[in-house]
Amino acid sequence: MRSSEVRDLLDVTARSDIIPLAAGAPYVKALNFRDIEKYARKIIAEDGLSAFQYGPSGGFYPLKMCLVDVLKLDGIVASPDDILITDGGQQALDLLAKIFIDPGDIIIAEVPCYVGALNAFLSYQARVETVPVDENGLQIEILEDKLSQLSREKEIKFIYTVPNFSNPSGVTLSFDRRKELVSLARRYGTLIIEDNPYGRLRFEGEHLKNLRQLDEENIIYVGTASKMFAPGLRIGWIVAPFSIREKLIHGKQAADLCSSNFTQRLAFEYFSDPRWKNTLKKFISIYKEHRDAMLGALEEHFPEEVTWSHPVGGFFTWATLPEYMNTTEMLAEAITNKVAYVPGRGFYPDGSGTNCMRLAFCTVESEQIEEGIKRLGKIIKEQMRLYRSFYRGKK
């Protein structure tokens, strides 16, 4: 097991004097707390005895019925019996790792990769093989070479990807590559874990078909209420074939017996109220405004040697600095200047990505984003100036 570099920064980003470009936290200020209070009062008044009791390991059935309609928005056809409720998307990944991975088993993950997924897979001693992403997502030619090479050696348990506005890169897997990915997985007889926490948070363009729409049998789908409602509820879900779902329930029973009955009922009330879609539109509008502020600030304040992704949804952009720079070492100076980001190395199993950083625009106001990027730009330019001065002097 290893620590999460994102979670390790929480104490720092919680400080009121720090501009938290590290925190991938939803903008919960957009929620209508009066409505949520009404939902809670209703639950306690009408169903308090059950709400504060243990529940079924598979999840609160009315919530699963409600999620069937939520999944339809993504074009995914499922029945309540296809769904397992988990304690957030993170527990879903841990349970999948638990049931699939024995020490030394091979899995393939995109890089940079969501650090929570990496930590889950590594904690069960997986051998994590990686495939880089570019502006169109997972690089299929490299993936095909990996599959061809590794399949001669050992069974590949699964391929892990966040196809929509990925954490941390912000990139989206193109539709052509989605079709190729599904085809390759079928050819080599391996499963795909499709992690889709940000899928409804698109700012531009049309929604693309999810992988599970292209192959229901071979795709395990992971979703969460954290980005569409609130992460404090710890509500996630897995859509999977019966044989896999049965093993996942066994794993969940060993972990926590069942998810919170109360928060599941709260999520049910929220998603049963049609107004949740209006709240989602509000989230999207806010995140788009923040994204625009970040891209504009990057263009103005970062040197031309730095590149970054241009997300069309989600929470993050990914910046790549010159190769000689180390964003882990630079973080202390950033904190001194009252701004935080996440260094890139935590998103790679081998600790590479040292010249990269994840920048979150989700929870920070536009004015703060502008100021935070301005401060980072100044630090990066000074680091580059010192490097050039040193090596010019040596020559």
ZIHU-V891623 format. One record per pair of residues at least 4 apart in sequence whose ideal C-beta (glycine too) atoms are under 7 Angstrom apart, sorted by sequence separation. I is the first residue (numbers start at 0). GAP is how many residues later the second one is. D is the distance in whole Angstrom. If there is no record, write none. Layout:
i={I | I}
gap={GAP | GAP}
d={D | D}
//
This chain:
i={3 | 4 | 8 | 9 | 31 | 32 | 33 | 34 | 35 | 36 | 37 | 38 | 39 | 40 | 41 | 42 | 43 | 46 | 47 | 48 | 58 | 59 | 60 | 61 | 62 | 65 | 66 | 67 | 71 | 77 | 86 | 88 | 89 | 90 | 91 | 92 | 93 | 94 | 95 | 96 | 100 | 108 | 112 | 113 | 114 | 115 | 116 | 117 | 118 | 121 | 132 | 138 | 139 | 140 | 141 | 142 | 143 | 144 | 145 | 146 | 149 | 161 | 165 | 172 | 173 | 174 | 175 | 176 | 177 | 178 | 179 | 180 | 181 | 182 | 183 | 208 | 210 | 211 | 214 | 224 | 225 | 228 | 239 | 240 | 241 | 243 | 244 | 245 | 246 | 247 | 248 | 249 | 250 | 251 | 252 | 259 | 260 | 261 | 262 | 263 | 264 | 265 | 266 | 267 | 268 | 274 | 275 | 276 | 277 | 278 | 279 | 280 | 281 | 282 | 283 | 284 | 285 | 286 | 287 | 288 | 289 | 290 | 291 | 292 | 293 | 294 | 295 | 296 | 297 | 301 | 320 | 325 | 326 | 329 | 330 | 331 | 332 | 341 | 347 | 363 | 365 | 366 | 367 | 368 | 369 | 370 | 371 | 372 | 373 | 374 | 375 | 376 | 377 | 378 | 379 | 380 | 381 | 382 | 383 | 384 | 385 | 386 | 387 | 388 | 389 | 390 | 2 | 12 | 30 | 42 | 54 | 58 | 70 | 77 | 85 | 112 | 120 | 132 | 133 | 137 | 150 | 161 | 164 | 165 | 172 | 184 | 201 | 208 | 225 | 239 | 258 | 270 | 310 | 324 | 333 | 334 | 347 | 363 | 11 | 85 | 100 | 121 | 132 | 149 | 184 | 269 | 310 | 320 | 333 | 344 | 346 | 12 | 43 | 70 | 120 | 130 | 131 | 164 | 184 | 211 | 333 | 344 | 42 | 108 | 130 | 163 | 210 | 224 | 239 | 308 | 344 | 360 | 363 | 12 | 85 | 108 | 146 | 162 | 211 | 307 | 308 | 343 | 344 | 12 | 67 | 117 | 131 | 162 | 224 | 237 | 297 | 307 | 343 | 67 | 130 | 180 | 198 | 223 | 307 | 343 | 67 | 130 | 160 | 223 | 330 | 343 | 8 | 222 | 305 | 306 | 343 | 106 | 195 | 221 | 222 | 305 | 342 | 343 | 64 | 130 | 162 | 294 | 305 | 327 | 341 | 5 | 63 | 66 | 193 | 221 | 326 | 340 | 341 | 128 | 193 | 304 | 326 | 327 | 340 | 5 | 193 | 219 | 220 | 340 | 60 | 63 | 106 | 108 | 110 | 191 | 100 | 110 | 219 | 290 | 63 | 103 | 104 | 105 | 106 | 107 | 108 | 109 | 110 | 128 | 62 | 102 | 104 | 92 | 96 | 100 | 103 | 105 | 107 | 109 | 137 | 293 | 58 | 92 | 96 | 216 | 219 | 58 | 59 | 100 | 193 | 195 | 57 | 58 | 89 | 93 | 97 | 136 | 158 | 191 | 193 | 195 | 200 | 327 | 57 | 92 | 96 | 190 | 191 | 192 | 193 | 194 | 195 | 196 | 211 | 326 | 109 | 193 | 199 | 234 | 325 | 326 | 181 | 185 | 190 | 192 | 196 | 197 | 233 | 234 | 325 | 326 | 177 | 180 | 196 | 232 | 324 | 326 | 158 | 160 | 162 | 177 | 155 | 157 | 163 | 181 | 185 | 234 | 322 | 132 | 157 | 158 | 159 | 160 | 161 | 162 | 164 | 174 | 177 | 181 | 184 | 232 | 321 | 338 | 136 | 155 | 157 | 163 | 174 | 232 | 320 | 136 | 137 | 157 | 159 | 163 | 178 | 319 | 320 | 340 | 132 | 134 | 136 | 164 | 177 | 319 | 338 | 136 | 139 | 146 | 150 | 318 | 338 | 107 | 132 | 135 | 228 | 317 | 318 | 336 | 137 | 136 | 139 | 143 | 317 | 318 | 135 | 139 | 142 | 146 | 228 | 224 | 315 | 316 | 333 | 336 | 116 | 137 | 315 | 105 | 315 | 316 | 314 | 333 | 314 | 332 | 314 | 105 | 107 | 113 | 162 | 106 | 329 | 105 | 106 | 109 | 105 | 106 | 107 | 108 | 109 | 104 | 227 | 106 | 113 | 329 | 113 | 100 | 111 | 99 | 111 | 99 | 324 | 320 | 321 | 323 | 293 | 293 | 290 | 289 | 289 | 296 | 300 | 292 | 296 | 300 | 289 | 305 | 286 | 293 | 297 | 301 | 289 | 292 | 296 | 300 | 288 | 292 | 296 | 302 | 116 | 301 | 302 | 289 | 293 | 304 | 199 | 113 | 202 | 302 | 200 | 200 | 202 | 202 | 200 | 202 | 95 | 88 | 204 | 88 | 203 | 5 | 202 | 4 | 201 | 202 | 3 | 201 | 3 | 200 | 200 | 3 | 197 | 197 | 1 | 197 | 1 | 0 | 95 | 73 | 72 | 92 | 91 | 88 | 74 | 75 | 88 | 74 | 88 | 73 | 75 | 87 | 75 | 88 | 74 | 87 | 170 | 169 | 168 | 171 | 169 | 23 | 87 | 91 | 169 | 75 | 90 | 87 | 91 | 164 | 169 | 86 | 87 | 88 | 164 | 169 | 87 | 98 | 164 | 166 | 167 | 169 | 86 | 98 | 163 | 164 | 166 | 168 | 84 | 85 | 167 | 85 | 84 | 85 | 98 | 83 | 94 | 97 | 82 | 83 | 82 | 94 | 81 | 94 | 77 | 83 | 75 | 83 | 83 | 85 | 70 | 86 | 66 | 86 | 85 | 84 | 134 | 84 | 167 | 167 | 57 | 56 | 56 | 56 | 30 | 25 | 56 | 58 | 25 | 56 | 59 | 62 | 69 | 27 | 55 | 65 | 53 | 54 | 25 | 53 | 59 | 62 | 25 | 58 | 59 | 62 | 65 | 54 | 61 | 65 | 111 | 52 | 59 | 51 | 54 | 50 | 51 | 49 | 50 | 50 | 46 | 42 | 129 | 127 | 42 | 42 | 39 | 42 | 38 | 41 | 121 | 38 | 38 | 114 | 117 | 111 | 114 | 112 | 111 | 110 | 111 | 110 | 111 | 111 | 31 | 30 | 29 | 29 | 29 | 26 | 29 | 26 | 23 | 23 | 20 | 21 | 18 | 20 | 21 | 17 | 18 | 19 | 20 | 21 | 16 | 17 | 17 | 11 | 12 | 11 | 8 | 8 | 26 | 5 | 23 | 25 | 26 | 4 | 22 | 24 | 25 | 4 | 20 | 21 | 23 | 24 | 20 | 5 | 22 | 4 | 19 | 20 | 19 | 18 | 18 | 20 | 18 | 18}
gap={4 | 4 | 4 | 4 | 4 | 4 | 4 | 4 | 4 | 4 | 4 | 4 | 4 | 4 | 4 | 4 | 4 | 4 | 4 | 4 | 4 | 4 | 4 | 4 | 4 | 4 | 4 | 4 | 4 | 4 | 4 | 4 | 4 | 4 | 4 | 4 | 4 | 4 | 4 | 4 | 4 | 4 | 4 | 4 | 4 | 4 | 4 | 4 | 4 | 4 | 4 | 4 | 4 | 4 | 4 | 4 | 4 | 4 | 4 | 4 | 4 | 4 | 4 | 4 | 4 | 4 | 4 | 4 | 4 | 4 | 4 | 4 | 4 | 4 | 4 | 4 | 4 | 4 | 4 | 4 | 4 | 4 | 4 | 4 | 4 | 4 | 4 | 4 | 4 | 4 | 4 | 4 | 4 | 4 | 4 | 4 | 4 | 4 | 4 | 4 | 4 | 4 | 4 | 4 | 4 | 4 | 4 | 4 | 4 | 4 | 4 | 4 | 4 | 4 | 4 | 4 | 4 | 4 | 4 | 4 | 4 | 4 | 4 | 4 | 4 | 4 | 4 | 4 | 4 | 4 | 4 | 4 | 4 | 4 | 4 | 4 | 4 | 4 | 4 | 4 | 4 | 4 | 4 | 4 | 4 | 4 | 4 | 4 | 4 | 4 | 4 | 4 | 4 | 4 | 4 | 4 | 4 | 4 | 4 | 4 | 4 | 4 | 4 | 4 | 4 | 4 | 5 | 5 | 5 | 5 | 5 | 5 | 5 | 5 | 5 | 5 | 5 | 5 | 5 | 5 | 5 | 5 | 5 | 5 | 5 | 5 | 5 | 5 | 5 | 5 | 5 | 5 | 5 | 5 | 5 | 5 | 5 | 5 | 6 | 6 | 6 | 6 | 6 | 6 | 6 | 6 | 6 | 6 | 6 | 6 | 6 | 7 | 7 | 7 | 7 | 7 | 7 | 7 | 7 | 7 | 7 | 7 | 8 | 8 | 8 | 8 | 8 | 8 | 8 | 8 | 8 | 8 | 8 | 9 | 9 | 9 | 9 | 9 | 9 | 9 | 9 | 9 | 9 | 10 | 10 | 10 | 10 | 10 | 10 | 10 | 10 | 10 | 10 | 11 | 11 | 11 | 11 | 11 | 11 | 11 | 12 | 12 | 12 | 12 | 12 | 12 | 13 | 13 | 13 | 13 | 13 | 14 | 14 | 14 | 14 | 14 | 14 | 14 | 15 | 15 | 15 | 15 | 15 | 15 | 15 | 16 | 16 | 16 | 16 | 16 | 16 | 16 | 16 | 17 | 17 | 17 | 17 | 17 | 17 | 18 | 18 | 18 | 18 | 18 | 19 | 19 | 19 | 19 | 19 | 19 | 20 | 20 | 20 | 20 | 21 | 21 | 21 | 21 | 21 | 21 | 21 | 21 | 21 | 21 | 22 | 22 | 22 | 23 | 23 | 23 | 23 | 23 | 23 | 23 | 23 | 23 | 24 | 24 | 24 | 24 | 24 | 25 | 25 | 25 | 25 | 25 | 26 | 26 | 26 | 26 | 26 | 26 | 26 | 26 | 26 | 26 | 26 | 26 | 27 | 27 | 27 | 27 | 27 | 27 | 27 | 27 | 27 | 27 | 27 | 27 | 28 | 28 | 28 | 28 | 28 | 28 | 29 | 29 | 29 | 29 | 29 | 29 | 29 | 29 | 29 | 29 | 30 | 30 | 30 | 30 | 30 | 30 | 31 | 31 | 31 | 31 | 32 | 32 | 32 | 32 | 32 | 32 | 32 | 33 | 33 | 33 | 33 | 33 | 33 | 33 | 33 | 33 | 33 | 33 | 33 | 33 | 33 | 33 | 34 | 34 | 34 | 34 | 34 | 34 | 34 | 35 | 35 | 35 | 35 | 35 | 35 | 35 | 35 | 35 | 36 | 36 | 36 | 36 | 36 | 36 | 36 | 37 | 37 | 37 | 37 | 37 | 37 | 38 | 38 | 38 | 38 | 38 | 38 | 38 | 39 | 40 | 40 | 40 | 40 | 40 | 41 | 41 | 41 | 41 | 41 | 42 | 42 | 42 | 42 | 42 | 43 | 43 | 43 | 44 | 44 | 44 | 45 | 45 | 46 | 46 | 47 | 48 | 48 | 48 | 48 | 49 | 49 | 50 | 50 | 50 | 51 | 51 | 51 | 51 | 51 | 52 | 52 | 53 | 53 | 53 | 54 | 56 | 56 | 57 | 57 | 58 | 58 | 59 | 62 | 63 | 65 | 67 | 70 | 71 | 72 | 72 | 72 | 73 | 73 | 73 | 74 | 74 | 75 | 75 | 75 | 75 | 76 | 76 | 76 | 76 | 77 | 77 | 77 | 77 | 78 | 78 | 78 | 79 | 79 | 79 | 80 | 81 | 81 | 81 | 82 | 83 | 84 | 85 | 86 | 88 | 97 | 106 | 107 | 108 | 108 | 109 | 109 | 110 | 110 | 110 | 111 | 111 | 112 | 112 | 113 | 115 | 115 | 116 | 117 | 117 | 120 | 122 | 124 | 125 | 127 | 129 | 130 | 133 | 134 | 134 | 134 | 135 | 135 | 136 | 136 | 136 | 137 | 137 | 138 | 138 | 138 | 139 | 140 | 140 | 141 | 143 | 143 | 144 | 144 | 145 | 145 | 146 | 146 | 146 | 146 | 147 | 147 | 147 | 147 | 147 | 148 | 148 | 148 | 148 | 148 | 148 | 149 | 149 | 149 | 149 | 149 | 149 | 150 | 150 | 150 | 151 | 152 | 152 | 152 | 153 | 153 | 153 | 154 | 154 | 156 | 156 | 157 | 157 | 161 | 161 | 163 | 164 | 165 | 166 | 168 | 169 | 170 | 172 | 173 | 174 | 174 | 179 | 179 | 190 | 191 | 192 | 195 | 196 | 199 | 200 | 200 | 200 | 201 | 201 | 201 | 201 | 201 | 202 | 202 | 202 | 203 | 203 | 204 | 204 | 204 | 204 | 205 | 205 | 205 | 205 | 205 | 206 | 206 | 206 | 206 | 208 | 208 | 209 | 209 | 210 | 210 | 211 | 211 | 214 | 218 | 219 | 219 | 221 | 222 | 223 | 226 | 226 | 227 | 227 | 227 | 230 | 231 | 231 | 231 | 232 | 232 | 234 | 235 | 236 | 236 | 237 | 241 | 244 | 247 | 248 | 249 | 252 | 253 | 256 | 256 | 259 | 291 | 292 | 318 | 318 | 319 | 319 | 319 | 320 | 320 | 320 | 320 | 320 | 321 | 321 | 322 | 323 | 327 | 328 | 331 | 333 | 335 | 336 | 336 | 336 | 336 | 337 | 337 | 337 | 337 | 338 | 338 | 338 | 338 | 338 | 339 | 340 | 340 | 341 | 343 | 343 | 344 | 345 | 349 | 351 | 352 | 353}
d={6 | 7 | 5 | 6 | 7 | 6 | 7 | 7 | 6 | 6 | 6 | 6 | 6 | 6 | 6 | 5 | 5 | 5 | 6 | 6 | 6 | 7 | 6 | 6 | 6 | 7 | 6 | 7 | 7 | 4 | 4 | 7 | 6 | 6 | 6 | 6 | 6 | 7 | 6 | 5 | 5 | 5 | 6 | 7 | 6 | 6 | 6 | 6 | 6 | 6 | 5 | 7 | 6 | 7 | 6 | 6 | 6 | 6 | 6 | 6 | 7 | 4 | 6 | 5 | 7 | 7 | 6 | 6 | 7 | 6 | 6 | 6 | 7 | 6 | 6 | 5 | 7 | 6 | 5 | 4 | 7 | 7 | 4 | 7 | 6 | 6 | 7 | 7 | 7 | 6 | 6 | 7 | 6 | 7 | 6 | 6 | 6 | 6 | 6 | 6 | 7 | 6 | 6 | 6 | 7 | 7 | 6 | 7 | 7 | 7 | 6 | 6 | 6 | 6 | 6 | 7 | 6 | 6 | 6 | 7 | 6 | 6 | 6 | 6 | 6 | 6 | 6 | 6 | 5 | 5 | 4 | 6 | 7 | 6 | 6 | 7 | 6 | 7 | 5 | 5 | 7 | 7 | 6 | 6 | 6 | 7 | 6 | 6 | 7 | 7 | 6 | 6 | 6 | 6 | 6 | 6 | 6 | 6 | 6 | 6 | 6 | 6 | 6 | 6 | 7 | 7 | 6 | 6 | 6 | 7 | 6 | 5 | 4 | 6 | 4 | 5 | 4 | 6 | 6 | 6 | 6 | 6 | 6 | 6 | 6 | 5 | 6 | 6 | 4 | 5 | 6 | 6 | 7 | 7 | 5 | 6 | 4 | 5 | 6 | 4 | 7 | 7 | 7 | 6 | 7 | 6 | 6 | 7 | 6 | 5 | 6 | 4 | 7 | 5 | 6 | 6 | 6 | 6 | 5 | 4 | 6 | 7 | 5 | 7 | 6 | 6 | 5 | 6 | 7 | 5 | 5 | 6 | 7 | 5 | 7 | 7 | 7 | 7 | 5 | 5 | 5 | 4 | 5 | 5 | 6 | 7 | 7 | 4 | 4 | 6 | 5 | 6 | 6 | 7 | 5 | 7 | 7 | 7 | 4 | 7 | 6 | 5 | 7 | 4 | 6 | 3 | 5 | 7 | 6 | 5 | 6 | 6 | 6 | 7 | 5 | 7 | 6 | 7 | 5 | 6 | 7 | 7 | 5 | 4 | 7 | 7 | 4 | 6 | 6 | 6 | 4 | 5 | 4 | 6 | 4 | 5 | 6 | 6 | 7 | 7 | 6 | 7 | 4 | 6 | 6 | 5 | 5 | 6 | 4 | 6 | 7 | 7 | 5 | 6 | 7 | 7 | 6 | 5 | 6 | 5 | 6 | 6 | 6 | 6 | 7 | 4 | 7 | 6 | 5 | 4 | 6 | 6 | 6 | 5 | 6 | 6 | 7 | 5 | 5 | 7 | 7 | 6 | 7 | 5 | 5 | 7 | 6 | 3 | 5 | 5 | 6 | 6 | 6 | 6 | 7 | 7 | 6 | 6 | 7 | 5 | 5 | 6 | 5 | 5 | 5 | 5 | 6 | 5 | 7 | 7 | 5 | 7 | 6 | 6 | 5 | 7 | 6 | 7 | 6 | 7 | 7 | 6 | 7 | 7 | 7 | 6 | 7 | 7 | 5 | 4 | 5 | 5 | 6 | 7 | 6 | 7 | 7 | 6 | 6 | 5 | 6 | 5 | 5 | 7 | 4 | 5 | 5 | 7 | 5 | 7 | 4 | 5 | 6 | 5 | 6 | 6 | 6 | 4 | 5 | 5 | 7 | 6 | 7 | 6 | 5 | 6 | 6 | 5 | 7 | 4 | 6 | 6 | 7 | 7 | 5 | 6 | 3 | 7 | 6 | 5 | 5 | 6 | 5 | 6 | 5 | 7 | 6 | 6 | 5 | 4 | 6 | 6 | 5 | 5 | 6 | 6 | 5 | 6 | 6 | 6 | 6 | 6 | 6 | 5 | 5 | 5 | 6 | 5 | 6 | 6 | 6 | 6 | 7 | 6 | 5 | 7 | 5 | 6 | 7 | 6 | 4 | 5 | 6 | 6 | 6 | 7 | 6 | 5 | 5 | 7 | 6 | 5 | 5 | 4 | 5 | 5 | 6 | 6 | 5 | 6 | 7 | 6 | 5 | 5 | 5 | 6 | 6 | 6 | 7 | 6 | 7 | 4 | 5 | 4 | 7 | 6 | 5 | 4 | 5 | 5 | 7 | 7 | 6 | 5 | 6 | 5 | 6 | 5 | 4 | 3 | 6 | 6 | 7 | 6 | 7 | 7 | 6 | 6 | 7 | 7 | 6 | 7 | 6 | 6 | 7 | 6 | 7 | 4 | 6 | 6 | 6 | 7 | 6 | 5 | 4 | 5 | 6 | 6 | 6 | 5 | 5 | 4 | 7 | 5 | 6 | 6 | 6 | 4 | 6 | 7 | 6 | 5 | 7 | 6 | 7 | 7 | 5 | 5 | 6 | 6 | 7 | 6 | 4 | 5 | 5 | 6 | 6 | 7 | 5 | 6 | 5 | 4 | 6 | 6 | 3 | 6 | 7 | 5 | 6 | 7 | 6 | 4 | 5 | 5 | 5 | 4 | 7 | 4 | 7 | 5 | 4 | 5 | 4 | 7 | 5 | 6 | 7 | 6 | 6 | 3 | 6 | 4 | 7 | 4 | 6 | 6 | 6 | 6 | 5 | 6 | 5 | 5 | 5 | 5 | 6 | 5 | 5 | 6 | 5 | 5 | 7 | 5 | 6 | 7 | 7 | 6 | 6 | 5 | 7 | 5 | 7 | 6 | 5 | 4 | 6 | 5 | 5 | 5 | 6 | 7 | 7 | 6 | 6 | 5 | 7 | 5 | 6 | 5 | 6 | 6 | 6 | 5 | 7 | 6 | 4 | 6 | 6 | 6 | 6 | 4 | 5 | 4 | 5 | 6 | 7 | 6 | 6 | 7 | 7 | 5 | 6 | 7 | 5 | 5 | 7 | 7 | 7 | 4 | 5 | 7 | 6 | 7 | 6 | 7 | 7 | 4 | 6 | 5 | 6 | 6 | 6 | 6 | 4 | 7 | 6 | 5 | 6 | 7 | 7 | 7 | 7 | 5 | 6 | 6 | 6 | 5 | 5 | 7 | 6 | 4 | 6 | 6 | 5 | 5 | 5 | 6 | 5 | 5 | 5 | 7 | 5 | 6 | 5 | 6 | 6 | 6 | 6 | 6 | 5 | 6 | 5 | 6 | 6 | 6 | 7 | 6 | 5 | 6 | 6 | 4 | 6 | 7 | 6 | 3 | 7 | 6 | 6 | 6 | 5 | 5 | 6 | 4}
//
